[in-house]
Each structure stands twice: as C-alpha cells, then as structure tokens.
Amino acid sequence: MHFIRTAAPIILGLMLYSKAAYAYIDPGVTYAVLQGLFALVFGAGVAWIMRPWRYVTRLFRQSDPASQDGVPEEGSREKEPPE
C-alpha cells in the first residue's frame, strides 16, 4: 500500500507535465484496434451461442447409471475392448 501512495503522485506528475511527443499514428494501428474489437465481439458471440448448445447436448447424452453418484457398483468392471 505504501508503494501505491508514493508511486501514484509521481506517475500522475509525469503524465501531467510531459511534453508533446509529436508521434505519428500509423493507419495500421486503427486496423489492429478494430481487429481486436472484432475478435472480442466474435468470441463473446461464439461463447453465447455455444453455452446453450452444451446444455442441449447434455440433455440428450446417454448417462451410465453406474456412474451417477461417482461410485461404481459392486461387481461391475470396465468393458474390455473386443479382440
């Protein structure tokens, strides 16, 4: 907490008393920002669509009655692969 109390005024002072940079912003920066925003919106859309899809597939998935409580029944074994 002591670091924040000392660093905040120093950083704020440097930001307020800085000189103009006269920097050139390349047009590619705009496309990079737009690409990031597009990826964010598209990713959120896919997550929003896939969440109900998982719920629907879980409803129709066959469940193993032996594994309902996580404990296998007595005498049950895993099926061996056919030879």
The first five atom37 places (N, CA, C, CB, O) and aatype in JSON, in Angstrom:
{
  "aatype": [12, 8, 13, 9, 1, 16, 0, 0, 14, 9, 9, 10, 7, 10, 12, 10, 18, 15, 11, 0, 0, 18, 0, 18, 9, 3, 14, 7, 19, 16, 18, 0, 19, 10, 5, 7, 10, 13, 0, 10, 19, 13, 7, 0, 7, 19, 0, 17, 9, 12, 1, 14, 17, 1, 18, 19, 16, 1, 10, 13, 1, 5, 15, 3, 14, 0, 15, 5, 3, 7, 19, 14, 6, 6, 7, 15, 1, 6, 11, 6, 14, 14, 6],
  "atom_mask": [
    [1, 1, 1, 1, 1],
    [1, 1, 1, 1, 1],
    [1, 1, 1, 1, 1],
    [1, 1, 1, 1, 1],
    [1, 1, 1, 1, 1],
    [1, 1, 1, 1, 1],
    [1, 1, 1, 1, 1],
    [1, 1, 1, 1, 1],
    [1, 1, 1, 1, 1],
    [1, 1, 1, 1, 1],
    [1, 1, 1, 1, 1],
    [1, 1, 1, 1, 1],
    [1, 1, 1, 0, 1],
    [1, 1, 1, 1, 1],
    [1, 1, 1, 1, 1],
    [1, 1, 1, 1, 1],
    [1, 1, 1, 1, 1],
    [1, 1, 1, 1, 1],
    [1, 1, 1, 1, 1],
    [1, 1, 1, 1, 1],
    [1, 1, 1, 1, 1],
    [1, 1, 1, 1, 1],
    [1, 1, 1, 1, 1],
    [1, 1, 1, 1, 1],
    [1, 1, 1, 1, 1],
    [1, 1, 1, 1, 1],
    [1, 1, 1, 1, 1],
    [1, 1, 1, 0, 1],
    [1, 1, 1, 1, 1],
    [1, 1, 1, 1, 1],
    [1, 1, 1, 1, 1],
    [1, 1, 1, 1, 1],
    [1, 1, 1, 1, 1],
    [1, 1, 1, 1, 1],
    [1, 1, 1, 1, 1],
    [1, 1, 1, 0, 1],
    [1, 1, 1, 1, 1],
    [1, 1, 1, 1, 1],
    [1, 1, 1, 1, 1],
    [1, 1, 1, 1, 1],
    [1, 1, 1, 1, 1],
    [1, 1, 1, 1, 1],
    [1, 1, 1, 0, 1],
    [1, 1, 1, 1, 1],
    [1, 1, 1, 0, 1],
    [1, 1, 1, 1, 1],
    [1, 1, 1, 1, 1],
    [1, 1, 1, 1, 1],
    [1, 1, 1, 1, 1],
    [1, 1, 1, 1, 1],
    [1, 1, 1, 1, 1],
    [1, 1, 1, 1, 1],
    [1, 1, 1, 1, 1],
    [1, 1, 1, 1, 1],
    [1, 1, 1, 1, 1],
    [1, 1, 1, 1, 1],
    [1, 1, 1, 1, 1],
    [1, 1, 1, 1, 1],
    [1, 1, 1, 1, 1],
    [1, 1, 1, 1, 1],
    [1, 1, 1, 1, 1],
    [1, 1, 1, 1, 1],
    [1, 1, 1, 1, 1],
    [1, 1, 1, 1, 1],
    [1, 1, 1, 1, 1],
    [1, 1, 1, 1, 1],
    [1, 1, 1, 1, 1],
    [1, 1, 1, 1, 1],
    [1, 1, 1, 1, 1],
    [1, 1, 1, 0, 1],
    [1, 1, 1, 1, 1],
    [1, 1, 1, 1, 1],
    [1, 1, 1, 1, 1],
    [1, 1, 1, 1, 1],
    [1, 1, 1, 0, 1],
    [1, 1, 1, 1, 1],
    [1, 1, 1, 1, 1],
    [1, 1, 1, 1, 1],
    [1, 1, 1, 1, 1],
    [1, 1, 1, 1, 1],
    [1, 1, 1, 1, 1],
    [1, 1, 1, 1, 1],
    [1, 1, 1, 1, 1]
  ],
  "atom_positions": [
    [[0.82, -1.18, 0.0], [0.0, 0.0, 0.0], [0.87, 1.26, 0.0], [-0.94, -0.01, 1.2], [0.52, 2.28, -0.59]],
    [[2.01, 1.16, 0.66], [2.93, 2.3, 0.72], [3.46, 2.62, -0.67], [4.09, 2.02, 1.7], [3.66, 3.79, -1.01]],
    [[3.7, 1.59, -1.48], [4.19, 1.78, -2.85], [3.19, 2.56, -3.69], [4.49, 0.42, -3.51], [3.58, 3.45, -4.44]],
    [[1.91, 2.24, -3.55], [0.87, 2.92, -4.33], [0.77, 4.39, -3.91], [-0.49, 2.21, -4.16], [0.59, 5.27, -4.75]],
    [[0.87, 4.64, -2.63], [0.78, 6.02, -2.14], [1.93, 6.88, -2.64], [0.74, 6.04, -0.62], [1.76, 8.08, -2.86]],
    [[3.1, 6.29, -2.83], [4.24, 7.06, -3.31], [4.3, 7.08, -4.83], [5.53, 6.5, -2.76], [4.68, 8.09, -5.42]],
    [[3.93, 5.99, -5.47], [4.05, 5.91, -6.93], [2.95, 6.68, -7.64], [4.03, 4.47, -7.38], [3.2, 7.25, -8.7]],
    [[1.76, 6.72, -7.1], [0.64, 7.39, -7.77], [0.91, 8.88, -8.01], [-0.63, 7.23, -6.94], [0.69, 9.33, -9.14]],
    [[1.36, 9.65, -7.04], [1.64, 11.07, -7.33], [2.78, 11.26, -8.32], [1.97, 11.8, -6.05], [2.75, 12.19, -9.13]],
    [[3.77, 10.39, -8.27], [4.89, 10.51, -9.2], [4.42, 10.23, -10.63], [6.04, 9.54, -8.81], [4.75, 10.98, -11.55]],
    [[3.66, 9.18, -10.81], [3.16, 8.83, -12.15], [2.21, 9.92, -12.64], [2.44, 7.46, -12.13], [2.27, 10.3, -13.81]],
    [[1.34, 10.41, -11.79], [0.41, 11.47, -12.17], [1.17, 12.74, -12.56], [-0.57, 11.77, -11.01], [0.8, 13.41, -13.52]],
    [[2.2, 13.07, -11.82], [3.01, 14.25, -12.14], [3.72, 14.11, -13.47], [0.0, 0.0, 0.0], [3.78, 15.06, -14.24]],
    [[4.26, 12.93, -13.75], [4.91, 12.71, -15.03], [3.92, 12.8, -16.19], [5.6, 11.34, -15.04], [4.27, 13.29, -17.26]],
    [[2.71, 12.35, -15.97], [1.71, 12.4, -17.03], [1.25, 13.85, -17.28], [0.5, 11.52, -16.67], [1.02, 14.23, -18.43]],
    [[1.12, 14.63, -16.24], [0.63, 15.99, -16.4], [1.68, 16.96, -16.95], [0.13, 16.5, -15.09], [1.33, 17.9, -17.66]],
    [[2.94, 16.74, -16.64], [3.99, 17.68, -17.03], [4.85, 17.16, -18.18], [4.87, 17.99, -15.85], [5.98, 17.6, -18.35]],
    [[4.33, 16.23, -18.96], [5.12, 15.73, -20.09], [4.97, 16.66, -21.29], [4.67, 14.29, -20.47], [3.97, 17.38, -21.42]],
    [[5.97, 16.64, -22.16], [5.93, 17.45, -23.37], [5.19, 16.68, -24.46], [7.36, 17.82, -23.83], [4.99, 15.47, -24.35]],
    [[4.8, 17.37, -25.49], [4.13, 16.74, -26.63], [5.11, 15.82, -27.35], [3.55, 17.81, -27.6], [6.29, 16.15, -27.5]],
    [[4.64, 14.68, -27.78], [5.53, 13.7, -28.41], [5.63, 13.88, -29.91], [5.05, 12.32, -28.1], [6.62, 13.45, -30.5]],
    [[4.65, 14.5, -30.54], [4.61, 14.67, -31.99], [4.8, 13.32, -32.68], [5.69, 15.66, -32.44], [5.58, 13.21, -33.63]],
    [[4.11, 12.34, -32.23], [4.23, 10.99, -32.78], [3.22, 10.81, -33.91], [4.01, 9.91, -31.69], [2.15, 11.41, -33.92]],
    [[3.59, 9.96, -34.85], [2.73, 9.65, -35.98], [2.02, 8.33, -35.7], [3.53, 9.58, -37.3], [2.68, 7.32, -35.43]],
    [[0.71, 8.32, -35.76], [-0.05, 7.09, -35.56], [-0.31, 6.49, -36.93], [-1.39, 7.35, -34.78], [-1.02, 7.07, -37.75]],
    [[0.26, 5.35, -37.15], [0.14, 4.65, -38.43], [-1.3, 4.19, -38.65], [1.1, 3.45, -38.47], [-1.98, 3.83, -37.69]],
    [[-1.78, 4.19, -39.9], [-3.13, 3.67, -40.15], [-3.28, 2.21, -39.76], [-3.48, 3.85, -41.61], [-4.4, 1.75, -39.5]],
    [[-2.2, 1.47, -39.7], [-2.25, 0.07, -39.28], [-2.71, -0.09, -37.84], [0.0, 0.0, 0.0], [-3.26, -1.13, -37.48]],
    [[-2.48, 0.92, -37.02], [-2.91, 0.88, -35.63], [-4.43, 0.8, -35.56], [-2.39, 2.11, -34.86], [-4.98, 0.07, -34.73]],
    [[-5.1, 1.55, -36.42], [-6.56, 1.54, -36.44], [-7.07, 0.14, -36.76], [-7.1, 2.55, -37.45], [-8.01, -0.34, -36.12]],
    [[-6.45, -0.5, -37.73], [-6.9, -1.83, -38.11], [-6.58, -2.86, -37.02], [-6.26, -2.25, -39.42], [-7.33, -3.82, -36.83]],
    [[-5.49, -2.67, -36.32], [-5.17, -3.58, -35.22], [-6.2, -3.44, -34.1], [-3.75, -3.3, -34.68], [-6.62, -4.44, -33.51]],
    [[-6.6, -2.21, -33.8], [-7.61, -1.99, -32.76], [-8.95, -2.57, -33.2], [-7.76, -0.48, -32.43], [-9.64, -3.22, -32.42]],
    [[-9.31, -2.33, -34.47], [-10.57, -2.87, -34.98], [-10.55, -4.4, -34.99], [-10.85, -2.35, -36.39], [-11.56, -5.03, -34.69]],
    [[-9.42, -4.99, -35.32], [-9.3, -6.44, -35.31], [-9.47, -6.99, -33.89], [-7.93, -6.87, -35.89], [-10.12, -8.01, -33.69]],
    [[-8.89, -6.31, -32.91], [-9.06, -6.73, -31.52], [-10.5, -6.64, -31.07], [0.0, 0.0, 0.0], [-11.0, -7.54, -30.39]],
    [[-11.17, -5.55, -31.44], [-12.59, -5.41, -31.09], [-13.45, -6.46, -31.78], [-13.1, -4.0, -31.46], [-14.37, -7.02, -31.18]],
    [[-13.14, -6.73, -33.05], [-13.88, -7.76, -33.78], [-13.69, -9.12, -33.12], [-13.41, -7.82, -35.25], [-14.65, -9.88, -32.97]],
    [[-12.46, -9.44, -32.73], [-12.19, -10.73, -32.07], [-12.93, -10.82, -30.74], [-10.68, -10.92, -31.85], [-13.44, -11.88, -30.39]],
    [[-12.99, -9.72, -30.01], [-13.7, -9.71, -28.74], [-15.2, -9.96, -28.94], [-13.48, -8.38, -28.01], [-15.79, -10.77, -28.23]],
    [[-15.8, -9.26, -29.9], [-17.23, -9.41, -30.15], [-17.53, -10.8, -30.7], [-17.73, -8.34, -31.13], [-18.49, -11.44, -30.28]],
    [[-16.72, -11.27, -31.64], [-16.93, -12.58, -32.23], [-16.76, -13.69, -31.18], [-15.97, -12.8, -33.4], [-17.56, -14.63, -31.13]],
    [[-15.75, -13.57, -30.34], [-15.52, -14.57, -29.29], [-16.65, -14.61, -28.28], [0.0, 0.0, 0.0], [-17.07, -15.68, -27.84]],
    [[-17.15, -13.43, -27.92], [-18.29, -13.38, -26.98], [-19.53, -13.97, -27.62], [-18.56, -11.92, -26.54], [-20.31, -14.65, -26.96]],
    [[-19.72, -13.72, -28.93], [-20.87, -14.29, -29.63], [-20.81, -15.81, -29.7], [0.0, 0.0, 0.0], [-21.82, -16.48, -29.49]],
    [[-19.63, -16.35, -29.99], [-19.48, -17.8, -30.04], [-19.72, -18.4, -28.66], [-18.09, -18.18, -30.57], [-20.38, -19.43, -28.55]],
    [[-19.19, -17.79, -27.63], [-19.4, -18.3, -26.27], [-20.89, -18.24, -25.9], [-18.56, -17.49, -25.25], [-21.39, -19.14, -25.24]],
    [[-21.58, -17.19, -26.32], [-23.0, -17.05, -26.02], [-23.83, -18.09, -26.75], [-23.49, -15.64, -26.38], [-24.82, -18.59, -26.22]],
    [[-23.43, -18.43, -27.98], [-24.15, -19.44, -28.75], [-23.85, -20.84, -28.23], [-23.79, -19.32, -30.24], [-24.75, -21.68, -28.16]],
    [[-22.61, -21.12, -27.89], [-22.21, -22.48, -27.5], [-22.68, -22.87, -26.1], [-20.72, -22.61, -27.59], [-22.79, -24.06, -25.81]],
    [[-22.94, -21.92, -25.25], [-23.38, -22.28, -23.89], [-24.71, -23.03, -23.9], [-23.51, -21.02, -23.04], [-24.79, -24.08, -23.26]],
    [[-25.75, -22.56, -24.6], [-26.99, -23.35, -24.65], [-26.8, -24.66, -25.42], [-28.11, -22.52, -25.3], [-27.48, -25.65, -25.13]],
    [[-25.89, -24.66, -26.39], [-25.66, -25.89, -27.15], [-25.14, -27.0, -26.23], [-24.65, -25.64, -28.29], [-25.56, -28.15, -26.36]],
    [[-24.25, -26.67, -25.31], [-23.74, -27.67, -24.36], [-24.87, -28.18, -23.47], [-22.61, -27.07, -23.49], [-24.92, -29.37, -23.15]],
    [[-25.78, -27.29, -23.08], [-26.9, -27.69, -22.24], [-27.81, -28.67, -22.99], [-27.7, -26.46, -21.78], [-28.24, -29.67, -22.43]],
    [[-28.09, -28.37, -24.25], [-28.95, -29.23, -25.06], [-28.29, -30.58, -25.29], [-29.28, -28.56, -26.41], [-28.95, -31.61, -25.16]],
    [[-27.01, -30.61, -25.61], [-26.34, -31.89, -25.83], [-26.25, -32.7, -24.54], [-24.95, -31.67, -26.42], [-26.27, -33.93, -24.58]],
    [[-26.15, -32.04, -23.41], [-26.09, -32.75, -22.13], [-27.43, -33.43, -21.83], [-25.73, -31.79, -20.99], [-27.46, -34.48, -21.19]],
    [[-28.53, -32.83, -22.29], [-29.84, -33.43, -22.06], [-30.0, -34.75, -22.8], [-30.94, -32.46, -22.48], [-30.61, -35.69, -22.3]],
    [[-29.44, -34.81, -24.01], [-29.63, -35.99, -24.84], [-28.5, -37.0, -24.74], [-29.8, -35.59, -26.26], [-28.58, -38.07, -25.36]],
    [[-27.48, -36.7, -24.0], [-26.36, -37.63, -23.84], [-26.78, -38.79, -22.95], [-25.12, -36.9, -23.25], [-27.44, -38.6, -21.93]],
    [[-26.38, -39.98, -23.36], [-26.7, -41.15, -22.54], [-25.77, -41.17, -21.34], [-26.56, -42.48, -23.35], [-24.57, -40.95, -21.46]],
    [[-26.36, -41.42, -20.19], [-25.55, -41.47, -18.98], [-25.44, -42.91, -18.51], [-26.14, -40.57, -17.88], [-26.34, -43.73, -18.71]],
    [[-24.33, -43.19, -17.88], [-24.08, -44.52, -17.33], [-24.69, -44.56, -15.94], [-22.55, -44.85, -17.29], [-24.27, -43.8, -15.07]],
    [[-25.68, -45.44, -15.68], [-26.32, -45.45, -14.36], [-25.36, -45.8, -13.23], [-27.47, -46.42, -14.35], [-25.59, -45.42, -12.09]],
    [[-24.29, -46.53, -13.55], [-23.34, -46.9, -12.5], [-22.53, -45.71, -12.04], [-22.42, -48.0, -13.0], [-22.03, -45.69, -10.91]],
    [[-22.38, -44.71, -12.89], [-21.55, -43.58, -12.51], [-22.36, -42.36, -12.09], [-20.65, -43.21, -13.65], [-21.82, -41.26, -12.09]],
    [[-23.62, -42.53, -11.73], [-24.45, -41.4, -11.32], [-23.92, -40.75, -10.06], [-25.89, -41.86, -11.11], [-23.86, -39.52, -9.97]],
    [[-23.53, -41.56, -9.08], [-23.01, -40.98, -7.85], [-21.49, -41.0, -7.81], [-23.56, -41.73, -6.66], [-20.9, -40.61, -6.8]],
    [[-20.85, -41.44, -8.89], [-19.4, -41.44, -8.96], [-18.77, -42.69, -8.39], [0.0, 0.0, 0.0], [-17.56, -42.86, -8.47]],
    [[-19.58, -43.57, -7.8], [-19.06, -44.8, -7.21], [-19.57, -45.98, -8.03], [-19.48, -44.93, -5.7], [-20.79, -46.13, -8.16]],
    [[-18.69, -46.81, -8.6], [-19.16, -47.95, -9.38], [-19.85, -48.99, -8.51], [-18.0, -48.59, -10.14], [-19.53, -49.15, -7.33]],
    [[-20.8, -49.69, -9.11], [-21.5, -50.73, -8.37], [-20.58, -51.92, -8.12], [-22.76, -51.18, -9.12], [-19.56, -52.08, -8.8]],
    [[-20.95, -52.74, -7.14], [-20.14, -53.92, -6.85], [-20.22, -54.9, -8.01], [-20.6, -54.59, -5.55], [-21.29, -55.11, -8.59]],
    [[-19.1, -55.48, -8.35], [-19.05, -56.48, -9.4], [-19.0, -55.88, -10.8], [0.0, 0.0, 0.0], [-18.85, -56.63, -11.77]],
    [[-19.11, -54.59, -10.92], [-19.04, -54.0, -12.27], [-17.59, -53.7, -12.61], [-19.91, -52.72, -12.36], [-16.82, -53.23, -11.77]],
    [[-17.25, -53.96, -13.84], [-15.91, -53.7, -14.32], [-16.02, -52.9, -15.6], [-15.1, -55.01, -14.54], [-17.07, -52.85, -16.24]],
    [[-14.92, -52.29, -15.95], [-14.9, -51.59, -17.22], [-14.92, -52.62, -18.34], [-13.66, -50.66, -17.34], [-14.38, -53.72, -18.22]],
    [[-15.56, -52.25, -19.42], [-15.63, -53.15, -20.54], [-14.27, -53.26, -21.21], [-16.67, -52.69, -21.54], [-13.58, -52.27, -21.43]],
    [[-13.89, -54.5, -21.51], [-12.62, -54.72, -22.19], [-12.85, -54.56, -23.69], [-12.02, -56.13, -21.84], [-13.92, -54.92, -24.19]],
    [[-11.87, -54.03, -24.42], [-12.04, -53.86, -25.86], [-12.11, -55.21, -26.55], [-10.89, -53.01, -26.44], [-11.44, -56.16, -26.12]],
    [[-12.91, -55.33, -27.61], [-13.0, -56.6, -28.33], [-11.7, -56.93, -29.03], [-14.14, -56.56, -29.35], [-10.96, -56.05, -29.46]],
    [[-11.42, -58.22, -29.12], [-10.17, -58.63, -29.73], [-10.33, -58.91, -31.19], [-9.62, -59.85, -29.05], [-9.36, -59.27, -31.87]]
  ]
}
